[in-house]
């Protein structure tokens, strides 16, 4: 599972022009398409880059809905979606070997809590299967369904790992 990588490409890079309201430096947007017998759906992956090799990754089906992160597409293709997103993250790591990633696994529309969401369970399982533990370590926070991927040498230093996660909490506070 999570071995299929759909063709994707970077379509845009934006510089931060929010004049300090948000702390990201630049944003890369990738797109790919998922096909099913009855539809063709576009997915977007947004990689925000921050100071000190910190990145966030947001991905969603391109829909005109405020709840785009919470919707299900019912394409039953989590393996293809996960494999493609992991390939994009691997591309970022190739360009920046010190890259750290932070995610929040959004609750689905029918979930009433942000604690240990279904997506959190899926994403942590996916990362457990795919991360090379000698190179990267996953740290999860089930109380708010957040997941962090850190280079192993940084994760082995508890004070450094804690400061990175604290920085991510302030990043998440900007956007959520």
C-alpha positions in Angstrom: 0.0 0.0 0.0 1.1 3.6 -0.7 3.4 2.3 -3.5 1.6 3.8 -6.5 2.7 7.3 -7.5 0.5 9.2 -9.8 2.1 11.6 -12.3 2.4 15.0 -10.6 4.0 18.3 -11.4 4.8 21.6 -9.7 2.6 24.2 -11.2 3.4 27.3 -9.2 5.7 29.0 -6.7 4.4 31.9 -4.7 6.4 34.3 -2.6 4.9 35.4 0.7 3.4 38.9 0.1 1.4 39.0 3.4 3.7 41.6 4.8 4.4 39.7 8.0 0.9 38.4 8.7 2.0 34.9 7.9 5.5 33.6 8.5 6.0 31.3 5.4 8.7 32.3 2.9 7.3 30.6 -0.2 4.6 28.2 -1.3 5.0 25.5 -4.0 1.7 24.1 -5.5 1.7 20.6 -7.1 -1.1 19.0 -8.9 -2.1 15.5 -10.0 -5.2 13.8 -11.2 -6.9 10.7 -9.9 -9.0 8.7 -12.2 -11.9 6.4 -11.3 -14.3 4.6 -13.7 -16.8 7.5 -13.4 -14.6 10.6 -12.7 -11.4 12.5 -13.0 -10.5 14.6 -10.0 -7.7 17.1 -9.5 -5.8 17.1 -6.3 -3.5 19.9 -5.0 -0.6 19.6 -2.7 0.6 22.9 -1.1 4.1 22.9 0.4 4.7 26.0 2.6 8.4 26.7 3.4 9.4 28.4 6.7 12.6 29.4 8.3 15.0 26.8 9.6 14.0 24.0 7.2 10.4 23.8 8.4 7.7 22.8 5.9 4.0 22.1 6.1 2.1 20.0 3.5 -1.6 20.5 2.8 -3.4 18.3 0.2 -6.9 18.2 -0.9 -9.2 17.5 -3.8 -9.9 20.7 -5.8 -13.4 21.5 -4.9 -15.2 24.8 -4.2 -16.0 24.2 -0.6 -14.8 25.8 2.6 -14.5 22.3 4.1 -12.1 21.0 1.4 -9.7 19.5 3.9 -12.5 17.6 5.6 -14.3 16.2 2.6 -14.2 12.6 1.4 -14.0 12.0 -2.4 -15.2 8.4 -2.1 -12.7 7.3 -4.8 -11.3 4.6 -2.5 -7.8 5.5 -3.5 -6.0 6.4 -0.3 -3.0 4.4 -1.3 -2.5 6.3 -4.6 -3.1 9.6 -2.8 -0.7 8.8 0.0 2.0 7.4 -2.3 1.9 10.6 -4.5 2.0 12.9 -1.5 5.0 11.0 -0.1 6.8 11.3 -3.5 6.3 15.0 -3.4 7.7 15.1 0.2 10.6 13.0 -0.9 11.3 15.6 -3.7 11.4 18.4 -1.1 13.8 16.3 1.1 16.1 15.7 -2.0 16.4 19.5 -2.3 16.6 20.1 1.5 18.0 17.1 3.4 17.3 18.9 6.7 13.6 19.3 5.9 11.1 18.8 8.8 7.4 18.4 8.0 4.4 19.2 10.1 0.8 18.1 9.3 -2.6 18.3 10.9 -4.8 15.4 10.0 -8.2 17.2 9.5 -11.3 15.7 11.0 -13.8 14.4 8.5 -17.2 16.2 8.3 -18.9 13.5 10.4 -16.2 13.6 13.2 -17.0 15.7 16.2 -13.5 16.0 17.6 -10.0 16.8 16.4 -8.5 14.2 18.7 -7.1 11.1 17.0 -9.1 11.5 13.8 -9.5 8.8 11.2 -7.1 10.6 8.9 -4.6 10.8 11.8 -4.7 7.0 12.1 -4.2 6.6 8.4 -1.4 9.1 8.0 0.5 7.7 11.0 0.2 4.2 9.7 1.4 5.4 6.2 4.4 7.1 7.7 5.3 4.1 9.9 5.3 1.9 6.8 7.2 4.3 4.5 9.7 6.3 6.7 13.3 5.0 6.9 13.8 5.1 10.7 17.5 5.7 10.3 16.9 8.9 8.4 13.6 10.3 9.7 11.5 9.9 12.8 7.7 10.5 13.1 6.4 12.3 16.2 2.7 12.3 16.7 0.4 14.3 19.0 -3.0 12.4 19.1 -4.6 15.1 21.2 -4.8 17.5 18.2 -4.1 15.0 15.4 -0.7 16.6 14.5 2.2 14.7 13.0 5.8 15.8 12.6 8.5 14.2 10.5 12.0 15.1 11.7 15.5 14.1 10.5 16.8 11.4 12.8 19.7 13.4 14.0 17.4 16.2 15.2 14.8 13.9 16.7 17.6 12.3 18.8 18.0 15.6 20.6 14.9 16.0 22.8 15.4 19.8 23.4 15.8 20.4 19.6 12.8 18.2 18.7 10.6 20.0 21.3 11.6 23.4 20.0 10.8 22.4 16.4 7.4 21.1 17.5 6.7 24.3 19.5 7.6 26.3 16.4 5.1 24.2 14.4 2.4 24.9 17.0 2.8 28.6 16.4 2.7 28.0 12.6 -0.5 26.0 13.0 -2.0 28.8 15.1 -1.4 31.2 12.2 -3.5 29.2 9.8 -6.1 27.3 11.9 
